[in-house]
Amino acid sequence: MLTVTKEAGAYLARMLAKTENPGSPVIRIIFDRAKFKMRRDEQRPGDATFSYKGSAVLVLDQNTSQLLDTRTLDALRINQDVKLAFD
């Protein structure tokens, strides 16, 4: 299963706190056109769910979860910006 670092969880929580769409309370990683992408979405039955401080912040469907099975999602500081990256 994907590992989400504490830093990545905190970053995702901050992203969600800024949302103006309360109907999309989590970030979903999808695999589209040979790339991983993130979008705001809702939890669905069967999703792998990742929480930060007791609140769901990230979900993956079963196929994406299998693709990311051995990966780690981390938040990396690059100059003044923070970027999410897989290692």
C-alpha positions, 0 to 999 in steps of 0.5 A: 500500500502507498505510504503517505508521509506526515509532511504529505498528509499535512500538505494535503490537509492544507490544500483541502482547507483552502477549498471552496467546494465542500462537496469534494472533501478529499484529494484523489490520485488518478492515473490518466494518460500515463501520468498520475494526477490529483483532483478533489473528489469524494470517498467511494466504497472500496477506496483506500483512504489515508488520513491526517490527524483523524480526517481523510485527506487522500483516496485511491481507487483499487487500480491506482492503489495497486500501481502505487503499492510500493511507493511513498508520497512525500512533500518536498520543499523546493525554494519557497514552494512545496511539491508532492512527489513519489519516491 
